[in-house]
Amino acid sequence: MKILVASINFHPEHSGIALYSTDLPLFMAEQGQVVTMVTGFPYYPTWKKHPEYKGRLLSTEIYKNVKTLRGYLYVPTKVTTPKRILHELSFAFFAALNFLRAGRQDCIVVLSPPLLLGVVGVFFKWLWRAQLVFHIQDLQPDAALSLGMVRKGLMIRTLLRIESFIYRHSDWVATISQGMLARLIDKGVPREKLGLYYNWIDVAEAGRQRPAGHFRSKHRAVADKFLVAYAGNIGIKQGVDVLVETAALMQDVPGIHFFIIGDGADRERLLRWAQEKRLNNLTFLPFLSQDDYFDMLQDIDLSFVAQKANTGNVFFPSKLLGIMAMGKPILVSADPGSELATVVSQSGCGLVVPAGDARAAAKQLSGLVENSGEIARIGSRGREAVKAFDRKVVLGAFLNQIRSFIPVPSRRSQGGQLASGKPTLLGRPKNNPGLGPDA
């Protein structure tokens, strides 16, 4: 089967959606499918194009048996809402050119955001009479509203109409959390058209123990302290402010040190804020390479993950599963009913405090710093719970769903959708209702 996967992010990017938009086509190719990837030139999360791609409009590459068609996209030096719209429009236009370059396909898998890429997918579904899977990592209109990036008005109404158009004309719509699934049902997407496929991880590889001490040896001044780290994109939705506030509250606790690692639109503001507070227990580091990231996870005592208040049903942090696989306890700052808080609290792999509550975070940390036994117990629960998210489980089910929709013209329904098979709604393990698909 010929499958085209489209996403704005792909290897060598290794943060956020790129983890999944890279591994999905690789898995399909490993299973013998003929896979083409349509993407942009790498820029995320630094919002800077890699030097080797500057000045290019289109390129063709092969990455691990996946034909990769890249296209130009505008990358603003300062991200604002109008510039982000232009950024996504430029990508959608060149993605359409790369769909043409790819030639007719049996199946199109569009990863969103950006939402506009779904419109390109619908057009080529009609042109090729192909199956269209719209795979949602973030509910973009909901996220834009919850983060205050747009106000209710013409723009959001337009986004919602585009969203509804894509849902109507997709053969099935996949998403990554129970919260997003419920939101899609509220938006009027028929339940039988929905599939729930949690984000995944190669548990054996991610959980592989690495030699300890590399990260601490690079930071000798704090090598003997209890280390807490946030690593990833530093944007508005991540709510990393609370870690700066927590560090400020714990500045007089000598045995603990905090790291904020990564880059993003909110990094400079947080850095200035920390400098104004003269925090000597907080270090900012740039984005780490993949190997350095795993060295860091190996050496820290606790990983911090946060979500801004009122965004818990439209985001699910991609970094969570890797942290669980490494057996590291997690401190979560998120809305109590969010998918993130539910997974962590019900699996017992971490501690949860309300979104933005630095005092609660400081109190929880104070109780853990001197309790190495409890830290080990919490971490081991994460290592066990993450097995339900293994890539073979999740992606095997996803590919089987695609196979059930093999696009033979005589099997189409009157509505233009493929009539063979229905999307699979993966359940939660009976022994832990907060986790992912059944094995």
NORTA-V481349 format. One record per residue. N is the residue number from 1. RES is the residue in three letters. PHI is phi as a letter, one per 20 degrees, with the letter a starting at -180 (NA if undefined). OMEGA is omega as a letter, one per 20 degrees, with the letter a starting at -180 (999 if undefined). Layout:
n=N res=RES phi=PHI omega=OMEGA
n=N res=RES phi=PHI omega=OMEGA
This chain:
n=1 res=MET phi=NA omega=r
n=2 res=LYS phi=e omega=a
n=3 res=ILE phi=c omega=r
n=4 res=LEU phi=d omega=r
n=5 res=VAL phi=d omega=a
n=6 res=ALA phi=c omega=r
n=7 res=SER phi=b omega=r
n=8 res=ILE phi=f omega=a
n=9 res=ASN phi=d omega=a
n=10 res=PHE phi=a omega=r
n=11 res=HIS phi=g omega=j
n=12 res=PRO phi=e omega=r
n=13 res=GLU phi=f omega=a
n=14 res=HIS phi=b omega=r
n=15 res=SER phi=c omega=r
n=16 res=GLY phi=m omega=a
n=17 res=ILE phi=f omega=a
n=18 res=ALA phi=g omega=r
n=19 res=LEU phi=g omega=a
n=20 res=TYR phi=e omega=r
n=21 res=SER phi=f omega=r
n=22 res=THR phi=e omega=a
n=23 res=ASP phi=f omega=r
n=24 res=LEU phi=g omega=r
n=25 res=PRO phi=f omega=r
n=26 res=LEU phi=f omega=r
n=27 res=PHE phi=f omega=a
n=28 res=MET phi=f omega=r
n=29 res=ALA phi=f omega=r
n=30 res=GLU phi=f omega=a
n=31 res=GLN phi=e omega=r
n=32 res=GLY phi=n omega=r
n=33 res=GLN phi=e omega=r
n=34 res=VAL phi=e omega=a
n=35 res=VAL phi=d omega=r
n=36 res=THR phi=d omega=r
n=37 res=MET phi=d omega=r
n=38 res=VAL phi=d omega=a
n=39 res=THR phi=b omega=r
n=40 res=GLY phi=d omega=r
n=41 res=PHE phi=f omega=a
n=42 res=PRO phi=f omega=a
n=43 res=TYR phi=b omega=a
n=44 res=TYR phi=e omega=j
n=45 res=PRO phi=e omega=a
n=46 res=THR phi=f omega=a
n=47 res=TRP phi=l omega=r
n=48 res=LYS phi=c omega=r
n=49 res=LYS phi=f omega=r
n=50 res=HIS phi=f omega=a
n=51 res=PRO phi=g omega=a
n=52 res=GLU phi=f omega=a
n=53 res=TYR phi=d omega=a
n=54 res=LYS phi=f omega=r
n=55 res=GLY phi=n omega=a
n=56 res=ARG phi=d omega=r
n=57 res=LEU phi=d omega=a
n=58 res=LEU phi=b omega=r
n=59 res=SER phi=b omega=r
n=60 res=THR phi=c omega=a
n=61 res=GLU phi=c omega=r
n=62 res=ILE phi=c omega=r
n=63 res=TYR phi=c omega=r
n=64 res=LYS phi=l omega=r
n=65 res=ASN phi=m omega=r
n=66 res=VAL phi=d omega=r
n=67 res=LYS phi=f omega=a
n=68 res=THR phi=d omega=r
n=69 res=LEU phi=d omega=a
n=70 res=ARG phi=d omega=r
n=71 res=GLY phi=c omega=r
n=72 res=TYR phi=g omega=r
n=73 res=LEU phi=b omega=r
n=74 res=TYR phi=f omega=a
n=75 res=VAL phi=d omega=a
n=76 res=PRO phi=f omega=r
n=77 res=THR phi=f omega=r
n=78 res=LYS phi=c omega=a
n=79 res=VAL phi=e omega=r
n=80 res=THR phi=c omega=a
n=81 res=THR phi=f omega=r
n=82 res=PRO phi=f omega=a
n=83 res=LYS phi=f omega=r
n=84 res=ARG phi=f omega=r
n=85 res=ILE phi=f omega=r
n=86 res=LEU phi=f omega=r
n=87 res=HIS phi=g omega=a
n=88 res=GLU phi=f omega=r
n=89 res=LEU phi=f omega=a
n=90 res=SER phi=f omega=r
n=91 res=PHE phi=f omega=a
n=92 res=ALA phi=f omega=a
n=93 res=PHE phi=f omega=a
n=94 res=PHE phi=f omega=r
n=95 res=ALA phi=f omega=r
n=96 res=ALA phi=f omega=r
n=97 res=LEU phi=f omega=a
n=98 res=ASN phi=f omega=r
n=99 res=PHE phi=f omega=r
n=100 res=LEU phi=f omega=r
n=101 res=ARG phi=f omega=a
n=102 res=ALA phi=f omega=a
n=103 res=GLY phi=n omega=a
n=104 res=ARG phi=g omega=r
n=105 res=GLN phi=c omega=r
n=106 res=ASP phi=e omega=a
n=107 res=CYS phi=b omega=r
n=108 res=ILE phi=d omega=r
n=109 res=VAL phi=d omega=a
n=110 res=VAL phi=d omega=r
n=111 res=LEU phi=e omega=a
n=112 res=SER phi=c omega=j
n=113 res=PRO phi=f omega=j
n=114 res=PRO phi=e omega=a
n=115 res=LEU phi=f omega=a
n=116 res=LEU phi=f omega=r
n=117 res=LEU phi=f omega=r
n=118 res=GLY phi=f omega=r
n=119 res=VAL phi=f omega=r
n=120 res=VAL phi=f omega=r
n=121 res=GLY phi=f omega=r
n=122 res=VAL phi=f omega=a
n=123 res=PHE phi=g omega=a
n=124 res=PHE phi=f omega=r
n=125 res=LYS phi=g omega=r
n=126 res=TRP phi=f omega=a
n=127 res=LEU phi=f omega=a
n=128 res=TRP phi=e omega=a
n=129 res=ARG phi=l omega=a
n=130 res=ALA phi=d omega=r
n=131 res=GLN phi=f omega=r
n=132 res=LEU phi=c omega=r
n=133 res=VAL phi=d omega=r
n=134 res=PHE phi=d omega=a
n=135 res=HIS phi=d omega=a
n=136 res=ILE phi=d omega=r
n=137 res=GLN phi=e omega=r
n=138 res=ASP phi=c omega=r
n=139 res=LEU phi=e omega=a
n=140 res=GLN phi=f omega=r
n=141 res=PRO phi=f omega=r
n=142 res=ASP phi=f omega=a
n=143 res=ALA phi=f omega=a
n=144 res=ALA phi=f omega=r
n=145 res=LEU phi=f omega=a
n=146 res=SER phi=f omega=a
n=147 res=LEU phi=e omega=r
n=148 res=GLY phi=m omega=a
n=149 res=MET phi=f omega=r
n=150 res=VAL phi=c omega=r
n=151 res=ARG phi=d omega=r
n=152 res=LYS phi=f omega=a
n=153 res=GLY phi=r omega=a
n=154 res=LEU phi=f omega=a
n=155 res=MET phi=f omega=a
n=156 res=ILE phi=f omega=r
n=157 res=ARG phi=f omega=r
n=158 res=THR phi=f omega=r
n=159 res=LEU phi=f omega=a
n=160 res=LEU phi=f omega=r
n=161 res=ARG phi=f omega=r
n=162 res=ILE phi=f omega=r
n=163 res=GLU phi=g omega=a
n=164 res=SER phi=f omega=r
n=165 res=PHE phi=g omega=a
n=166 res=ILE phi=f omega=a
n=167 res=TYR phi=f omega=a
n=168 res=ARG phi=f omega=a
n=169 res=HIS phi=d omega=r
n=170 res=SER phi=e omega=r
n=171 res=ASP phi=f omega=r
n=172 res=TRP phi=b omega=a
n=173 res=VAL phi=c omega=a
n=174 res=ALA phi=d omega=r
n=175 res=THR phi=b omega=a
n=176 res=ILE phi=d omega=a
n=177 res=SER phi=b omega=r
n=178 res=GLN phi=f omega=a
n=179 res=GLY phi=f omega=r
n=180 res=MET phi=f omega=r
n=181 res=LEU phi=f omega=r
n=182 res=ALA phi=f omega=r
n=183 res=ARG phi=f omega=r
n=184 res=LEU phi=f omega=r
n=185 res=ILE phi=f omega=r
n=186 res=ASP phi=f omega=a
n=187 res=LYS phi=f omega=r
n=188 res=GLY phi=n omega=r
n=189 res=VAL phi=f omega=a
n=190 res=PRO phi=g omega=a
n=191 res=ARG phi=g omega=a
n=192 res=GLU phi=f omega=r
n=193 res=LYS phi=e omega=a
n=194 res=LEU phi=d omega=r
n=195 res=GLY phi=c omega=r
n=196 res=LEU phi=d omega=a
n=197 res=TYR phi=c omega=a
n=198 res=TYR phi=f omega=r
n=199 res=ASN phi=g omega=a
n=200 res=TRP phi=c omega=r
n=201 res=ILE phi=b omega=r
n=202 res=ASP phi=e omega=a
n=203 res=VAL phi=f omega=a
n=204 res=ALA phi=f omega=a
n=205 res=GLU phi=f omega=a
n=206 res=ALA phi=f omega=a
n=207 res=GLY phi=e omega=a
n=208 res=ARG phi=f omega=a
n=209 res=GLN phi=f omega=r
n=210 res=ARG phi=d omega=r
n=211 res=PRO phi=g omega=a
n=212 res=ALA phi=e omega=r
n=213 res=GLY phi=o omega=a
n=214 res=HIS phi=f omega=a
n=215 res=PHE phi=f omega=a
n=216 res=ARG phi=f omega=a
n=217 res=SER phi=f omega=r
n=218 res=LYS phi=e omega=a
n=219 res=HIS phi=c omega=a
n=220 res=ARG phi=f omega=a
n=221 res=ALA phi=f omega=a
n=222 res=VAL phi=c omega=a
n=223 res=ALA phi=f omega=a
n=224 res=ASP phi=e omega=a
n=225 res=LYS phi=e omega=r
n=226 res=PHE phi=f omega=a
n=227 res=LEU phi=d omega=r
n=228 res=VAL phi=d omega=a
n=229 res=ALA phi=c omega=r
n=230 res=TYR phi=d omega=r
n=231 res=ALA phi=c omega=r
n=232 res=GLY phi=q omega=r
n=233 res=ASN phi=f omega=r
n=234 res=ILE phi=d omega=a
n=235 res=GLY phi=d omega=a
n=236 res=ILE phi=f omega=a
n=237 res=LYS phi=f omega=a
n=238 res=GLN phi=f omega=r
n=239 res=GLY phi=m omega=a
n=240 res=VAL phi=f omega=r
n=241 res=ASP phi=g omega=a
n=242 res=VAL phi=f omega=r
n=243 res=LEU phi=f omega=r
n=244 res=VAL phi=f omega=r
n=245 res=GLU phi=f omega=r
n=246 res=THR phi=f omega=r
n=247 res=ALA phi=f omega=r
n=248 res=ALA phi=f omega=r
n=249 res=LEU phi=f omega=a
n=250 res=MET phi=d omega=a
n=251 res=GLN phi=f omega=a
n=252 res=ASP phi=e omega=r
n=253 res=VAL phi=e omega=a
n=254 res=PRO phi=f omega=a
n=255 res=GLY phi=e omega=a
n=256 res=ILE phi=c omega=r
n=257 res=HIS phi=c omega=a
n=258 res=PHE phi=d omega=r
n=259 res=PHE phi=c omega=r
n=260 res=ILE phi=d omega=a
n=261 res=ILE phi=c omega=r
n=262 res=GLY phi=p omega=a
n=263 res=ASP phi=b omega=r
n=264 res=GLY phi=q omega=a
n=265 res=ALA phi=f omega=a
n=266 res=ASP phi=d omega=a
n=267 res=ARG phi=f omega=a
n=268 res=GLU phi=f omega=r
n=269 res=ARG phi=f omega=r
n=270 res=LEU phi=f omega=r
n=271 res=LEU phi=f omega=r
n=272 res=ARG phi=f omega=r
n=273 res=TRP phi=f omega=r
n=274 res=ALA phi=f omega=r
n=275 res=GLN phi=f omega=r
n=276 res=GLU phi=f omega=r
n=277 res=LYS phi=e omega=a
n=278 res=ARG phi=l omega=a
n=279 res=LEU phi=e omega=r
n=280 res=ASN phi=e omega=r
n=281 res=ASN phi=d omega=a
n=282 res=LEU phi=c omega=r
n=283 res=THR phi=c omega=r
n=284 res=PHE phi=e omega=r
n=285 res=LEU phi=c omega=r
n=286 res=PRO phi=f omega=r
n=287 res=PHE phi=g omega=a
n=288 res=LEU phi=e omega=r
n=289 res=SER phi=f omega=a
n=290 res=GLN phi=g omega=a
n=291 res=ASP phi=f omega=r
n=292 res=ASP phi=f omega=r
n=293 res=TYR phi=f omega=r
n=294 res=PHE phi=f omega=r
n=295 res=ASP phi=f omega=r
n=296 res=MET phi=f omega=r
n=297 res=LEU phi=f omega=r
n=298 res=GLN phi=f omega=a
n=299 res=ASP phi=e omega=a
n=300 res=ILE phi=f omega=r
n=301 res=ASP phi=e omega=a
n=302 res=LEU phi=b omega=r
n=303 res=SER phi=d omega=a
n=304 res=PHE phi=d omega=r
n=305 res=VAL phi=c omega=a
n=306 res=ALA phi=c omega=r
n=307 res=GLN phi=c omega=r
n=308 res=LYS phi=f omega=a
n=309 res=ALA phi=g omega=r
n=310 res=ASN phi=m omega=r
n=311 res=THR phi=d omega=a
n=312 res=GLY phi=f omega=a
n=313 res=ASN phi=e omega=a
n=314 res=VAL phi=d omega=r
n=315 res=PHE phi=c omega=r
n=316 res=PHE phi=b omega=a
n=317 res=PRO phi=f omega=a
n=318 res=SER phi=f omega=a
n=319 res=LYS phi=f omega=a
n=320 res=LEU phi=g omega=a
n=321 res=LEU phi=f omega=r
n=322 res=GLY phi=f omega=r
n=323 res=ILE phi=f omega=r
n=324 res=MET phi=f omega=a
n=325 res=ALA phi=f omega=r
n=326 res=MET phi=e omega=r
n=327 res=GLY phi=m omega=a
n=328 res=LYS phi=e omega=r
n=329 res=PRO phi=f omega=a
n=330 res=ILE phi=c omega=r
n=331 res=LEU phi=d omega=a
n=332 res=VAL phi=d omega=r
n=333 res=SER phi=d omega=a
n=334 res=ALA phi=a omega=r
n=335 res=ASP phi=f omega=a
n=336 res=PRO phi=g omega=a
n=337 res=GLY phi=e omega=a
n=338 res=SER phi=f omega=r
n=339 res=GLU phi=f omega=r
n=340 res=LEU phi=g omega=a
n=341 res=ALA phi=f omega=a
n=342 res=THR phi=f omega=a
n=343 res=VAL phi=f omega=a
n=344 res=VAL phi=f omega=a
n=345 res=SER phi=f omega=a
n=346 res=GLN phi=f omega=r
n=347 res=SER phi=e omega=a
n=348 res=GLY phi=m omega=a
n=349 res=CYS phi=e omega=a
n=350 res=GLY phi=a omega=r
n=351 res=LEU phi=d omega=a
n=352 res=VAL phi=c omega=r
n=353 res=VAL phi=c omega=r
n=354 res=PRO phi=g omega=a
n=355 res=ALA phi=g omega=r
n=356 res=GLY phi=m omega=a
n=357 res=ASP phi=e omega=a
n=358 res=ALA phi=f omega=a
n=359 res=ARG phi=f omega=r
n=360 res=ALA phi=f omega=r
n=361 res=ALA phi=f omega=r
n=362 res=ALA phi=f omega=r
n=363 res=LYS phi=f omega=r
n=364 res=GLN phi=f omega=r
n=365 res=LEU phi=f omega=a
n=366 res=SER phi=g omega=r
n=367 res=GLY phi=f omega=a
n=368 res=LEU phi=e omega=a
n=369 res=VAL phi=g omega=a
n=370 res=GLU phi=d omega=a
n=371 res=ASN phi=c omega=a
n=372 res=SER phi=f omega=r
n=373 res=GLY phi=f omega=r
n=374 res=GLU phi=f omega=r
n=375 res=ILE phi=g omega=a
n=376 res=ALA phi=f omega=a
n=377 res=ARG phi=f omega=r
n=378 res=ILE phi=f omega=a
n=379 res=GLY phi=f omega=a
n=380 res=SER phi=f omega=r
n=381 res=ARG phi=f omega=r
n=382 res=GLY phi=f omega=a
n=383 res=ARG phi=f omega=r
n=384 res=GLU phi=f omega=a
n=385 res=ALA phi=f omega=a
n=386 res=VAL phi=f omega=a
n=387 res=LYS phi=g omega=r
n=388 res=ALA phi=f omega=a
n=389 res=PHE phi=d omega=a
n=390 res=ASP phi=f omega=a
n=391 res=ARG phi=g omega=a
n=392 res=LYS phi=f omega=r
n=393 res=VAL phi=f omega=a
n=394 res=VAL phi=f omega=a
n=395 res=LEU phi=f omega=r
n=396 res=GLY phi=f omega=r
n=397 res=ALA phi=f omega=a
n=398 res=PHE phi=f omega=a
n=399 res=LEU phi=f omega=r
n=400 res=ASN phi=f omega=r
n=401 res=GLN phi=f omega=r
n=402 res=ILE phi=f omega=a
n=403 res=ARG phi=f omega=a
n=404 res=SER phi=f omega=a
n=405 res=PHE phi=d omega=a
n=406 res=ILE phi=g omega=a
n=407 res=PRO phi=f omega=r
n=408 res=VAL phi=d omega=a
n=409 res=PRO phi=g omega=a
n=410 res=SER phi=f omega=a
n=411 res=ARG phi=e omega=r
n=412 res=ARG phi=e omega=r
n=413 res=SER phi=e omega=a
n=414 res=GLN phi=f omega=a
n=415 res=GLY phi=f omega=r
n=416 res=GLY phi=n omega=r
n=417 res=GLN phi=e omega=r
n=418 res=LEU phi=f omega=a
n=419 res=ALA phi=e omega=a
n=420 res=SER phi=e omega=r
n=421 res=GLY phi=n omega=r
n=422 res=LYS phi=c omega=r
n=423 res=PRO phi=g omega=a
n=424 res=THR phi=e omega=r
n=425 res=LEU phi=e omega=a
n=426 res=LEU phi=f omega=a
n=427 res=GLY phi=e omega=r
n=428 res=ARG phi=d omega=r
n=429 res=PRO phi=g omega=a
n=430 res=LYS phi=f omega=a
n=431 res=ASN phi=e omega=r
n=432 res=ASN phi=b omega=a
n=433 res=PRO phi=f omega=a
n=434 res=GLY phi=e omega=a
n=435 res=LEU phi=d omega=a
n=436 res=GLY phi=e omega=a
n=437 res=PRO phi=f omega=r
n=438 res=ASP phi=f omega=r
n=439 res=ALA phi=e omega=999
